[in-house]
Amino acid sequence: MSNLVQKFQEYSEWRKGVARALEQYRAWIGGSDMADAAADQRLSRLMERLVDDKLSIAFVAEFSRGKSELINAIFFADYGQRILPSSAGRTTMCPTELLYDDTIPPCIRLLPIETRSETQSTSEYKGQSHVWTVLPLNINSGDGMLEAFKQVSLTKKVTIDVAKSYGLFDEEDPDAALEVDENGMVEISQWRHAIVNFPHPLLKEGLIIVDTPGLNAIGTEPELTLNLIPNAHAVLFILAADTGVTKSDIDVWRNHIGSGPGRMVVLNKIDSMWDELRTHEEIETQLARQVATVAHTLVLEEKQIFPVSAQKGLVAKINKDAPLLAKSRLPALEYALSKELIPAKQSIIRSQLAAEIAEITNAQQAIINSRGRNVVEQMLELKSLRGKNMNVIEHMMKRVDTEKKEFDASLIRMQGTRAVFTKLSTEVYTSLGMDILREEIRKTRETMEKSYLSVGLRDAIKQFFAQVKLNLIVSNKKTDEISEMMSVMYRKFSTEHGLALSAPMAFSLEKYIKELEAIEVVYQKQFSATTMLTNTRVALVHKFFDSVAARVKQNFLQANKDVEAWQKVVMAPLEAQIREHKAQLKNRMQSIQRIHMATDSLEDKIASFEALQSEVDAQKNSLLALENKLKAALSADLNALRAAA
C-alpha cells in the first residue's frame, strides 16, 4: 500500500471517528430534555459536511506525457493491469472525473459534445440525467473495464463551421490548418465531459480524480478553467523529462495553475534517460540539471519538482519489484502528496467544524449551568423558609411574581425586535435572491447577443460582475445589521435577567464575495490579453459566460443556504435560555405556593431539590465527557490513528 493511499484511509477513519462522536453527542442531547430543533439542525449539517467531504486531485498535462499512466500507477496498480487507457498520442479527449456515487450502479456517463452549442454549463448538465449517454461498467472484468474506458477517447469529424461554433477551432491559430483534413473536416472529441462512477476503495471514501485533456483544452473548456482545476485540492502538472517545459506549458502554468498549496510539478518519463552507456552519476547529474531548469522556468523551488517514471512504477507495483519501484521514484511523489495534501485538507475541515461545534457545546453548557444555578438558588430559597411565618412566604411569592412579570414584559418588548429581525431577514434576499441573480444573467446574455464588438462583450460581463458583487455587499450589510441587533438583545437579557449568554453566532458573506472575485480573475486571465476577438473567441466568450453564470449561481445558492441556516439558529441560544428561565420561574412559584398551603411539605421539597441537584450534576458530567470525546476525535492527528490501528 502506498503512503498516499494509507494517509487517505487514515483521513477517512478520522472523519468517521468525528462523525461517531458527533452522533453520540447528538443522541445524548436528543435523549435529554435539552434538545431543540436549532441545535439538532446544526448537528445534522455538521454530519452531512463530514459525509459529503470530498478531496480532488487534478492531473494536467500536454498529450503523451504519461498522465493516464501516472494515475494508473498511483491509484490502480492493485488491479494488476492498466485501468485507464495509456498509449502514445491522445488517450484522454475530454475532461474525465473518476468518483463514486453509491446511488447509481458503476458506469461511465458521457456528455455529448453537441451540448457546447447550448447555454448551459457542464455543471448544470450534471443534474440532467437524460442528456448523458450511460455505459455500464463491469468491475469484475479488467478487459471489459479497459474497453469501456476507451469510449472516453472517441472522436468525430465535423466541419470547420461546426468546430468554430463549439469554440474548438481558431482560424487565427497558425497551426489551425494542420487540424483540417483533405475533406475540410476537423477531428474533435465525441464527448464534452465524462464521469466514471467506479467503486474503488479510495473513491468510495470521497476521493475525486480529475483527468484533463491536452493543454489546449484548458483554454477551451470553461469547466476546467473555472471549476475543476481551481477547486482541486491538489494539481499535478506533468512534464516529460526529455522535453522539459514548452511555451504552452508555461502559459497554462502561469494562467491556470500557478504555484500555491497542493500545486506540484511531475517530471515524468525519467526512464528515457536511463542509458547503459552512461554512468549512474552522469544520469543523476543530467536529471538534476533538468529539475533545476524546470524550477527556474516555473519560478519554483526544486523540492516542488518530482522526477518519476510512472510506467516503471506501475510495472514495479504489479510485479512487486521493490528495486524498480525505488528507481522509478514514484514513492517520493506519493509521500509528498500525502504529507502536504491530506493534513492540509484535514486542517481545513477541522477548523470549520471546531468553530461550529464550540458554539453548539457552549450553548448546551450554558443551559445546563443555568439549570444547575437555578436549582441551587431555589434550594437555598426554600431552606431560608425554615421556621418562617406565612407573611415571609407571601412576600417571597410576591417577589417571584414581580420577577415573572418583569420577564414577561421583556418578552413582549422582544416581539418588536423579532419583527425587525423578520424584516431585515427578508430584505437580505432582495439582493441575494436567486430570482434577482437569474434576471442579471438574462440581461447580460441579452446584451452580449446584441453586441458585435469585442469591447461590448467585455463591458457586459464586467457590468455583470460589478452588479453581482454589489448585491453580495448589500446583503452582507443587512446580515451585519441583524448581528448587531442580536448582540444588543443578548446583552440586554444577560444584564436584566442574569442569563448566561455569550455573543450570538457571527456571520459574514465575505467568503462569497472573495469567491466571486476569484471567478472574475480567472475570466480576466482568459480574455483580457486579446484586443480583438475572432469569431471562435467570441463563441468561447459566450461559453465561458455560461460557465461563469453557473459558478456564480452555485456561489449564490450556497450563500442563500448559509444565510437561511444562520437566521434559523442565531436566536436559538437566547430562545433556549428564555425557555429555561421561564420554566424555573414557574417551578419557583409552584414550590412556594405548595409550601404556603402546607408548611409540612417544606422538608420534602428541599429533599427533592437536593436530588435534582445531583441529577443536574450527573448531566453536567455526562455532557462534559461527550464534549471531551468530541474534541479528542476532532483534534486527533493521522499518525495517532495509525498507531491506534
C-alpha positions as CSV (number, residue, x, y, z in Angstrom):
1,M,0.0,0.0,0.0
2,S,1.4,3.4,-1.0
3,N,1.9,6.1,1.6
4,L,-0.7,8.3,-0.2
5,V,-3.4,5.5,-0.1
6,Q,-2.6,4.8,3.6
7,K,-2.8,8.5,4.5
8,F,-6.1,8.9,2.8
9,Q,-7.5,5.9,4.6
10,E,-6.3,7.3,7.9
11,Y,-8.0,10.6,7.0
12,S,-11.2,8.7,6.2
13,E,-11.0,7.0,9.6
14,W,-10.5,10.4,11.3
15,R,-13.7,11.7,9.6
16,K,-15.6,8.6,10.7
17,G,-14.3,9.0,14.3
18,V,-15.5,12.6,14.4
19,A,-18.9,11.5,12.9
20,R,-19.3,8.8,15.6
21,A,-18.5,11.3,18.4
22,L,-21.0,13.8,16.9
23,E,-23.7,11.2,16.6
24,Q,-23.2,10.2,20.3
25,Y,-23.4,13.8,21.4
26,R,-26.5,14.4,19.3
27,A,-28.2,11.2,20.6
28,W,-27.5,12.3,24.2
29,I,-28.9,15.8,23.6
30,G,-31.9,14.3,21.9
31,G,-32.5,11.9,24.8
32,S,-32.3,14.6,27.4
33,D,-34.8,17.5,27.9
34,M,-32.2,19.9,26.5
35,A,-32.9,19.2,22.8
36,D,-34.1,21.9,20.5
37,A,-34.7,22.0,16.7
38,A,-32.0,24.5,16.0
39,A,-29.2,22.5,17.7
40,D,-30.4,19.3,16.1
41,Q,-30.4,21.1,12.7
42,R,-26.8,22.3,13.2
43,L,-25.6,18.9,14.3
44,S,-27.2,17.4,11.2
45,R,-25.4,19.9,8.9
46,L,-22.1,19.0,10.5
47,M,-22.7,15.3,10.0
48,E,-23.6,16.0,6.3
49,R,-20.4,18.0,5.9
50,L,-18.3,15.1,7.1
51,V,-20.2,12.6,4.9
52,D,-20.1,14.8,1.8
53,D,-16.4,15.9,2.3
54,K,-14.5,15.3,-0.9
55,L,-10.9,15.6,-1.9
56,S,-10.0,16.1,-5.5
57,I,-6.7,15.7,-7.4
58,A,-6.4,17.1,-10.9
59,F,-3.9,15.8,-13.4
60,V,-2.9,18.3,-16.1
61,A,-0.5,17.7,-19.0
62,E,0.0,18.0,-22.7
63,F,-0.6,14.9,-24.8
64,S,1.8,11.9,-24.4
65,R,3.3,13.0,-21.1
66,G,2.2,9.8,-19.3
67,K,-0.7,11.4,-17.3
68,S,-3.0,8.5,-17.5
69,E,-0.2,6.1,-16.7
70,L,0.6,8.2,-13.6
71,I,-3.0,7.9,-12.4
72,N,-2.8,4.1,-13.0
73,A,0.5,3.8,-11.1
74,I,-0.6,5.8,-8.1
75,F,-4.2,4.6,-7.7
76,F,-4.9,1.5,-9.7
77,A,-1.8,-0.7,-9.5
78,D,-3.6,-3.1,-7.2
79,Y,-5.8,-4.2,-10.1
80,G,-2.7,-5.8,-11.7
81,Q,-3.2,-4.0,-15.0
82,R,-3.9,-0.6,-16.5
83,I,-7.4,0.7,-15.9
84,L,-7.1,4.0,-17.8
85,P,-6.0,3.6,-21.4
86,S,-2.4,4.6,-21.8
87,S,-0.6,4.8,-25.1
88,A,1.3,7.2,-27.4
89,G,-0.8,10.1,-28.6
90,R,-4.2,11.3,-27.2
91,T,-5.9,8.9,-24.9
92,T,-7.9,11.5,-22.8
93,M,-10.0,13.5,-25.2
94,C,-12.4,15.2,-22.7
95,P,-12.3,16.2,-19.1
96,T,-12.9,13.0,-17.0
97,E,-13.9,12.7,-13.4
98,L,-13.4,9.5,-11.5
99,L,-15.6,9.3,-8.4
100,Y,-18.1,7.1,-6.7
101,D,-21.8,7.6,-6.1
102,D,-23.4,4.7,-4.4
103,T,-26.9,5.8,-5.5
104,I,-26.2,4.6,-9.1
105,P,-24.5,1.5,-10.4
106,P,-20.9,1.5,-11.7
107,C,-21.0,3.2,-15.1
108,I,-19.4,5.8,-17.4
109,R,-21.6,8.9,-18.1
110,L,-20.7,10.8,-21.3
111,L,-22.0,14.3,-22.2
112,P,-22.3,14.7,-25.9
113,I,-20.1,17.5,-27.5
114,E,-23.2,18.9,-29.1
115,T,-24.2,20.4,-25.7
116,R,-21.5,23.1,-26.3
117,S,-24.0,24.8,-28.6
118,E,-26.4,25.3,-25.7
119,T,-26.2,28.0,-23.0
120,Q,-25.8,25.6,-20.1
121,S,-22.5,24.7,-18.4
122,T,-21.3,21.2,-17.7
123,S,-22.1,21.7,-14.0
124,E,-25.7,22.5,-14.8
125,Y,-25.9,19.4,-17.1
126,K,-24.8,17.1,-14.2
127,G,-28.3,17.3,-12.8
128,Q,-30.0,16.3,-16.1
129,S,-29.5,12.6,-16.4
130,H,-31.5,12.3,-19.7
131,V,-28.8,14.3,-21.6
132,W,-26.0,11.8,-20.8
133,T,-25.0,8.7,-22.6
134,V,-24.6,6.0,-20.0
135,L,-22.4,2.9,-20.4
136,P,-22.4,0.1,-17.8
137,L,-19.1,-0.7,-16.2
138,N,-18.3,-4.3,-15.4
139,I,-16.0,-4.0,-12.5
140,N,-15.3,-7.8,-12.4
141,S,-13.7,-7.7,-15.8
142,G,-10.4,-5.9,-16.2
143,D,-10.6,-6.1,-20.0
144,G,-14.2,-5.0,-20.0
145,M,-13.4,-2.0,-17.9
146,L,-10.5,-1.1,-20.2
147,E,-12.7,-1.3,-23.2
148,A,-15.4,0.8,-21.5
149,F,-12.7,3.5,-20.6
150,K,-11.7,3.6,-24.3
151,Q,-15.1,5.1,-25.1
152,V,-13.9,8.3,-23.5
153,S,-11.3,8.7,-26.2
154,L,-13.7,8.5,-29.1
155,T,-13.6,11.3,-31.7
156,K,-15.7,12.5,-34.6
157,K,-15.2,14.6,-37.8
158,V,-17.2,17.9,-38.1
159,T,-17.0,20.9,-40.5
160,I,-14.9,23.9,-39.6
161,D,-18.0,26.0,-39.0
162,V,-19.4,23.5,-36.5
163,A,-16.0,23.3,-34.7
164,K,-15.9,27.1,-34.6
165,S,-19.4,27.3,-33.2
166,Y,-18.3,25.0,-30.4
167,G,-15.2,27.2,-29.8
168,L,-12.9,24.3,-30.8
169,F,-11.3,25.8,-33.9
170,D,-9.5,29.1,-34.0
171,E,-8.7,30.3,-37.5
172,E,-6.2,32.8,-36.1
173,D,-4.0,29.9,-34.7
174,P,-1.1,29.4,-37.1
175,D,-1.3,25.7,-36.6
176,A,-5.1,25.5,-37.2
177,A,-4.6,24.5,-40.8
178,L,-2.9,21.3,-39.6
179,E,-6.1,20.2,-37.9
180,V,-8.1,20.2,-41.2
181,D,-8.1,17.0,-43.3
182,E,-8.3,16.7,-47.1
183,N,-12.1,16.9,-46.9
184,G,-12.1,20.1,-44.9
185,M,-13.2,18.3,-41.7
186,V,-11.8,18.8,-38.2
187,E,-11.4,16.0,-35.7
188,I,-12.9,16.8,-32.3
189,S,-13.8,14.8,-29.2
190,Q,-17.2,13.0,-29.4
191,W,-17.8,13.9,-25.8
192,R,-17.7,17.1,-23.8
193,H,-17.3,15.5,-20.3
194,A,-17.1,12.1,-18.8
195,I,-17.9,10.9,-15.3
196,V,-16.7,7.5,-14.3
197,N,-18.7,6.0,-11.4
198,F,-16.2,3.4,-10.1
199,P,-16.3,1.6,-6.6
200,H,-12.6,1.9,-5.9
201,P,-11.9,2.0,-2.2
202,L,-10.5,5.5,-2.2
203,L,-13.2,6.8,-4.5
204,K,-15.7,5.4,-2.0
205,E,-14.1,7.4,0.7
206,G,-14.5,10.7,-1.2
207,L,-11.5,11.0,-3.5
208,I,-12.2,12.5,-6.9
209,I,-9.6,12.2,-9.7
210,V,-9.8,14.7,-12.5
211,D,-8.1,13.6,-15.7
212,T,-7.8,16.5,-18.1
213,P,-7.2,16.5,-21.9
214,G,-4.3,18.3,-23.5
215,L,-3.3,21.8,-22.6
216,N,-5.2,23.4,-25.5
217,A,-8.4,22.2,-23.8
218,I,-7.6,24.2,-20.7
219,G,-8.4,27.3,-22.6
220,T,-11.5,26.0,-24.4
221,E,-13.4,24.0,-21.8
222,P,-14.7,26.5,-19.2
223,E,-15.5,23.7,-16.7
224,L,-11.8,23.1,-16.3
225,T,-10.7,26.7,-16.1
226,L,-13.5,27.9,-13.8
227,N,-14.3,24.9,-11.7
228,L,-12.4,21.6,-11.7
229,I,-8.8,23.0,-11.7
230,P,-9.3,26.0,-9.3
231,N,-11.2,23.9,-6.9
232,A,-8.9,20.9,-6.9
233,H,-7.1,20.4,-3.6
234,A,-4.0,19.2,-5.5
235,V,-2.9,19.8,-9.1
236,L,-0.2,17.6,-10.6
237,F,1.3,19.4,-13.6
238,I,3.1,16.7,-15.6
239,L,6.0,17.4,-17.9
240,A,8.3,15.0,-19.8
241,A,11.9,14.7,-18.5
242,D,13.2,14.6,-22.1
243,T,11.4,17.7,-23.3
244,G,11.2,19.9,-20.2
245,V,9.0,23.0,-20.3
246,T,7.4,24.1,-23.5
247,K,5.8,27.5,-24.2
248,S,2.3,26.1,-23.9
249,D,3.3,24.5,-20.6
250,I,4.5,27.9,-19.3
251,D,1.2,29.7,-20.4
252,V,-1.0,27.1,-18.7
253,W,1.1,27.1,-15.5
254,R,1.0,30.9,-15.2
255,N,-2.6,31.5,-16.3
256,H,-4.4,28.5,-14.9
257,I,-2.4,26.7,-12.2
258,G,0.5,28.6,-10.7
259,S,2.3,28.0,-7.5
260,G,0.4,27.5,-4.3
261,P,-0.8,24.9,-1.8
262,G,-1.1,21.5,-3.4
263,R,0.5,22.5,-6.7
264,M,3.2,20.1,-7.8
265,V,5.2,19.5,-11.0
266,V,5.9,16.0,-12.1
267,L,8.9,15.4,-14.4
268,N,7.7,12.1,-15.9
269,K,9.5,9.5,-18.1
270,I,12.8,9.7,-16.4
271,D,13.4,6.2,-17.7
272,S,14.1,7.8,-21.1
273,M,17.3,9.0,-19.5
274,W,18.3,5.5,-18.3
275,D,21.2,4.8,-20.7
276,E,23.5,1.8,-20.2
277,L,26.3,3.9,-22.0
278,R,26.2,6.5,-19.1
279,T,27.2,6.0,-15.5
280,H,24.7,6.4,-12.7
281,E,26.3,9.6,-11.7
282,E,26.0,11.1,-15.2
283,I,22.3,10.2,-15.4
284,E,21.8,11.8,-11.9
285,T,23.6,14.9,-13.0
286,Q,21.6,15.3,-16.2
287,L,18.4,14.8,-14.2
288,A,19.4,17.3,-11.6
289,R,20.1,19.8,-14.3
290,Q,16.7,19.3,-15.8
291,V,15.0,19.7,-12.4
292,A,16.9,23.0,-11.9
293,T,15.9,24.3,-15.3
294,V,12.2,23.5,-14.8
295,A,12.3,25.1,-11.3
296,H,13.9,28.2,-12.7
297,T,11.4,28.5,-15.6
298,L,8.3,28.0,-13.5
299,V,9.7,30.0,-10.5
300,L,9.5,27.1,-8.1
301,E,11.8,25.6,-5.5
302,E,13.5,22.4,-6.7
303,K,11.8,20.4,-3.9
304,Q,8.4,21.0,-5.7
305,I,9.7,19.2,-8.8
306,F,9.3,15.4,-8.7
307,P,11.2,13.3,-11.3
308,V,9.4,9.9,-11.8
309,S,8.8,7.1,-14.2
310,A,5.1,6.3,-14.0
311,Q,5.4,3.4,-16.4
312,K,8.2,1.7,-14.4
313,G,6.4,2.5,-11.2
314,L,3.3,0.8,-12.4
315,V,5.2,-2.3,-13.6
316,A,7.2,-2.4,-10.3
317,K,4.0,-2.3,-8.3
318,I,2.3,-5.0,-10.4
319,N,5.4,-7.3,-10.3
320,K,6.2,-6.4,-6.7
321,D,9.7,-5.3,-7.8
322,A,10.9,-3.1,-4.9
323,P,14.3,-2.1,-6.5
324,L,12.5,-1.0,-9.7
325,L,9.9,0.9,-7.6
326,A,12.6,2.8,-5.8
327,K,14.3,3.6,-9.1
328,S,11.1,4.9,-10.5
329,R,11.0,7.5,-7.6
330,L,7.2,7.2,-7.5
331,P,7.1,6.7,-3.7
332,A,8.7,10.1,-3.2
333,L,5.9,11.8,-5.1
334,E,3.2,9.7,-3.2
335,Y,4.9,10.7,0.1
336,A,4.9,14.4,-0.8
337,L,1.3,14.3,-1.8
338,S,0.3,12.5,1.4
339,K,2.4,14.8,3.5
340,E,1.1,18.0,2.0
341,L,-2.4,17.3,0.7
342,I,-4.1,15.2,3.4
343,P,-3.0,17.1,6.5
344,A,-3.9,20.4,4.8
345,K,-7.4,19.1,4.0
346,Q,-7.8,17.8,7.5
347,S,-6.8,21.2,8.9
348,I,-9.4,23.0,6.8
349,I,-12.3,20.7,7.7
350,R,-11.2,20.6,11.4
351,S,-11.2,24.4,11.7
352,Q,-14.6,24.6,10.0
353,L,-16.1,22.0,12.4
354,A,-14.3,23.2,15.5
355,A,-15.8,26.7,15.4
356,E,-19.4,25.4,15.0
357,I,-19.0,22.6,17.5
358,A,-17.7,25.1,20.0
359,E,-20.8,27.3,19.6
360,I,-23.1,24.3,19.9
361,T,-21.4,22.9,23.0
362,N,-21.1,26.3,24.7
363,A,-24.8,26.8,24.2
364,Q,-25.6,23.4,25.8
365,Q,-23.2,24.1,28.6
366,A,-24.9,27.5,29.2
367,I,-28.3,25.8,29.5
368,I,-27.1,23.1,31.9
369,N,-25.2,25.6,34.0
370,S,-28.2,27.9,34.1
371,R,-30.3,24.9,35.2
372,G,-27.8,24.0,38.0
373,R,-27.7,27.6,39.2
374,N,-31.4,27.8,39.4
375,V,-31.7,24.6,41.3
376,V,-29.2,25.8,43.9
377,E,-30.9,29.2,44.2
378,Q,-34.3,27.5,44.7
379,M,-32.9,25.1,47.2
380,L,-31.3,28.0,49.2
381,E,-34.5,29.9,48.9
382,L,-36.5,27.0,50.4
383,K,-34.0,26.5,53.1
384,S,-34.3,30.1,54.1
385,L,-38.1,29.5,54.7
386,R,-37.4,27.1,57.6
387,G,-39.1,28.5,60.7
388,K,-40.5,31.5,58.8
389,N,-44.2,32.5,59.1
390,M,-46.8,32.9,56.4
391,N,-46.1,36.6,55.9
392,V,-42.5,35.9,54.8
393,I,-43.7,33.2,52.4
394,E,-46.3,35.5,51.0
395,H,-43.7,38.2,50.5
396,M,-41.4,35.7,48.6
397,M,-44.4,34.8,46.4
398,K,-44.9,38.4,45.5
399,R,-41.2,38.8,44.7
400,V,-41.2,35.8,42.4
401,D,-44.4,37.1,40.8
402,T,-42.9,40.5,40.2
403,E,-39.8,38.9,38.7
404,K,-42.0,36.9,36.4
405,K,-44.0,39.9,35.3
406,E,-40.8,41.8,34.5
407,F,-39.6,38.9,32.5
408,D,-42.9,38.7,30.6
409,A,-42.7,42.4,29.9
410,S,-39.2,41.8,28.4
411,L,-40.6,39.1,26.2
412,I,-43.3,41.4,24.9
413,R,-40.7,44.0,24.1
414,M,-38.7,41.3,22.4
415,Q,-41.6,40.8,20.0
416,G,-40.9,44.2,18.5
417,T,-37.2,43.2,17.9
418,R,-38.4,39.9,16.4
419,A,-40.5,41.9,13.9
420,V,-37.4,43.9,12.9
421,F,-35.4,40.7,12.7
422,T,-38.0,39.3,10.3
423,K,-38.0,42.5,8.2
424,L,-34.2,42.5,7.9
425,S,-34.1,38.8,7.2
426,T,-36.5,39.3,4.3
427,E,-34.5,42.3,3.0
428,V,-31.4,40.2,2.7
429,Y,-33.0,38.3,-0.2
430,T,-33.9,41.4,-2.1
431,S,-30.3,41.5,-3.3
432,L,-29.3,37.9,-2.6
433,G,-32.3,36.0,-4.0
434,M,-31.8,33.6,-6.9
435,D,-34.5,35.3,-9.0
436,I,-32.5,38.5,-8.8
437,L,-29.4,36.7,-10.0
438,R,-31.3,34.9,-12.8
439,E,-32.5,38.3,-14.1
440,E,-28.9,39.7,-14.1
441,I,-27.8,36.7,-16.0
442,R,-30.6,37.1,-18.5
443,K,-29.9,40.8,-19.0
444,T,-26.2,40.1,-19.5
445,R,-26.8,37.4,-22.1
446,E,-29.2,39.7,-23.9
447,T,-26.6,42.4,-24.0
448,M,-24.0,40.0,-25.3
449,E,-26.2,38.8,-28.1
450,K,-26.8,42.3,-29.3
451,S,-23.1,43.3,-29.2
452,Y,-21.0,42.7,-32.3
453,L,-17.8,44.3,-30.8
454,S,-15.3,42.8,-28.5
455,V,-15.5,45.7,-26.2
456,G,-19.2,45.3,-25.9
457,L,-18.9,41.7,-24.8
458,R,-16.3,42.5,-22.2
459,D,-18.3,45.5,-20.9
460,A,-21.4,43.4,-20.5
461,I,-19.6,40.7,-18.4
462,K,-17.7,43.4,-16.5
463,Q,-21.0,45.0,-15.6
464,F,-22.4,41.6,-14.6
465,F,-19.6,41.0,-12.1
466,A,-19.9,44.6,-10.7
467,Q,-23.6,44.3,-10.1
468,V,-23.5,40.8,-8.6
469,K,-20.7,41.8,-6.3
470,L,-22.7,44.9,-5.2
471,N,-25.7,42.6,-4.5
472,L,-23.5,40.5,-2.2
473,I,-22.1,43.6,-0.4
474,V,-25.6,44.9,0.2
475,S,-26.8,41.6,1.6
476,N,-23.7,41.4,3.8
477,K,-24.5,44.8,5.3
478,K,-28.0,43.5,6.1
479,T,-26.6,40.5,7.9
480,D,-24.3,42.8,9.8
481,E,-27.3,44.8,10.9
482,I,-29.0,41.6,12.1
483,S,-25.9,40.6,14.0
484,E,-25.6,44.0,15.8
485,M,-29.3,43.9,16.7
486,M,-29.0,40.4,18.1
487,S,-25.9,41.4,20.1
488,V,-27.8,44.2,21.7
489,M,-30.7,41.8,22.5
490,Y,-28.4,39.2,24.0
491,R,-26.6,41.8,26.2
492,K,-30.0,43.1,27.4
493,F,-31.3,39.8,28.5
494,S,-28.0,38.9,30.1
495,T,-27.9,42.1,32.1
496,E,-31.6,42.4,33.1
497,H,-32.3,38.7,33.9
498,G,-28.9,37.2,34.6
499,L,-29.0,34.8,31.6
500,A,-25.5,33.3,30.8
501,L,-25.4,34.3,27.1
502,S,-22.2,34.7,25.0
503,A,-22.2,36.8,21.8
504,P,-24.6,35.5,19.1
505,M,-23.3,33.4,16.3
506,A,-21.3,35.6,13.9
507,F,-21.9,35.5,10.1
508,S,-20.4,37.1,7.0
509,L,-20.8,36.8,3.3
510,E,-17.2,37.9,2.8
511,K,-16.1,34.4,1.6
512,Y,-18.7,34.5,-1.2
513,I,-17.5,38.0,-2.3
514,K,-13.9,36.7,-2.4
515,E,-15.0,33.6,-4.4
516,L,-16.8,35.9,-6.9
517,E,-13.6,38.0,-7.2
518,A,-11.7,34.8,-7.9
519,I,-14.1,33.8,-10.7
520,E,-13.6,37.2,-12.3
521,V,-9.8,36.9,-12.1
522,V,-10.0,33.6,-14.0
523,Y,-12.2,35.1,-16.6
524,Q,-9.9,38.2,-17.0
525,K,-6.8,36.0,-17.4
526,Q,-8.6,34.2,-20.2
527,F,-9.8,37.1,-22.3
528,S,-8.2,40.4,-21.2
529,A,-5.0,39.9,-23.3
530,T,-6.6,39.9,-26.8
531,T,-7.8,43.3,-28.1
532,M,-9.9,41.9,-30.9
533,L,-11.8,38.6,-30.7
534,T,-12.2,36.3,-33.6
535,N,-15.5,34.5,-34.3
536,T,-14.2,31.5,-32.5
537,R,-13.1,33.5,-29.5
538,V,-16.5,35.2,-29.4
539,A,-18.1,31.8,-29.3
540,L,-15.7,30.9,-26.5
541,V,-16.6,34.1,-24.5
542,H,-20.2,33.1,-24.7
543,K,-19.3,29.5,-23.5
544,F,-17.2,31.0,-20.6
545,F,-20.0,33.3,-19.6
546,D,-22.4,30.2,-19.4
547,S,-19.9,28.6,-17.0
548,V,-19.3,31.9,-15.1
549,A,-23.1,32.2,-14.7
550,A,-23.3,28.5,-13.4
551,R,-20.4,29.1,-10.9
552,V,-22.0,32.3,-9.7
553,K,-25.3,30.5,-9.3
554,Q,-23.6,27.9,-7.2
555,N,-22.0,30.6,-5.1
556,F,-25.3,32.4,-4.5
557,L,-27.1,29.2,-3.8
558,Q,-24.7,28.2,-1.1
559,A,-24.8,31.8,0.3
560,N,-28.6,31.6,0.4
561,K,-28.4,28.2,2.2
562,D,-25.9,29.6,4.7
563,V,-27.9,32.7,5.4
564,E,-31.1,30.8,5.9
565,A,-29.4,28.3,8.3
566,W,-27.8,31.2,10.2
567,Q,-31.1,33.0,10.5
568,K,-32.7,29.9,12.0
569,V,-30.0,29.3,14.6
570,V,-28.8,32.9,15.5
571,M,-31.7,33.3,18.1
572,A,-31.6,29.7,19.2
573,P,-29.3,30.1,22.3
574,L,-31.4,33.1,23.5
575,E,-34.6,31.2,23.0
576,A,-33.3,28.1,24.8
577,Q,-32.2,30.3,27.8
578,I,-35.6,32.1,27.8
579,R,-37.4,28.7,27.9
580,E,-35.2,27.5,30.7
581,H,-35.7,30.7,32.7
582,K,-39.5,30.7,32.3
583,A,-39.6,27.1,33.4
584,Q,-37.5,27.9,36.5
585,L,-39.7,30.9,37.5
586,K,-42.7,28.7,37.1
587,N,-41.2,26.0,39.3
588,R,-40.2,28.5,42.0
589,M,-43.7,29.9,42.2
590,Q,-45.3,26.5,42.3
591,S,-42.8,25.3,45.1
592,I,-43.5,28.4,47.3
593,Q,-47.3,28.1,46.7
594,R,-47.3,24.4,47.8
595,I,-45.3,25.4,51.0
596,H,-47.7,28.3,51.6
597,M,-50.6,25.8,51.5
598,A,-48.9,23.0,53.5
599,T,-45.8,24.0,55.5
600,D,-45.0,20.4,56.4
601,S,-44.0,19.8,52.7
602,L,-41.0,22.2,53.0
603,E,-38.5,19.5,54.0
604,D,-39.8,17.1,51.3
605,K,-39.4,19.9,48.8
606,I,-35.9,20.6,49.9
607,A,-35.0,16.9,49.6
608,S,-36.4,16.8,46.1
609,F,-34.3,19.8,45.1
610,E,-31.2,18.1,46.6
611,A,-31.9,15.1,44.5
612,L,-32.5,17.3,41.4
613,Q,-29.1,19.0,42.0
614,S,-27.4,15.5,42.0
615,E,-29.2,14.7,38.7
616,V,-28.1,18.0,37.1
617,D,-24.5,17.4,38.3
618,A,-24.6,14.0,36.7
619,Q,-25.9,15.6,33.4
620,K,-23.1,18.1,33.5
621,N,-20.5,15.3,33.9
622,S,-22.1,13.3,31.0
623,L,-22.2,16.3,28.8
624,L,-18.6,17.3,29.6
625,A,-17.4,13.7,28.9
626,L,-19.2,13.7,25.5
627,E,-17.7,17.2,24.7
628,N,-14.2,16.0,25.6
629,K,-14.7,12.9,23.5
630,L,-15.8,15.0,20.5
631,K,-12.9,17.4,20.9
632,A,-10.4,14.5,21.2
633,A,-11.8,13.0,17.9
634,L,-11.6,16.4,16.2
635,S,-8.0,17.1,17.3
636,A,-6.7,13.5,16.6
637,D,-3.9,13.5,14.1
638,L,-3.4,10.9,11.4
639,N,-0.2,9.5,13.0
640,A,-2.2,8.8,16.2
641,L,-4.8,6.9,14.2
642,R,-2.1,4.8,12.5
643,A,-0.6,4.0,15.9
644,A,-4.0,3.0,17.3
645,A,-4.7,0.8,14.3
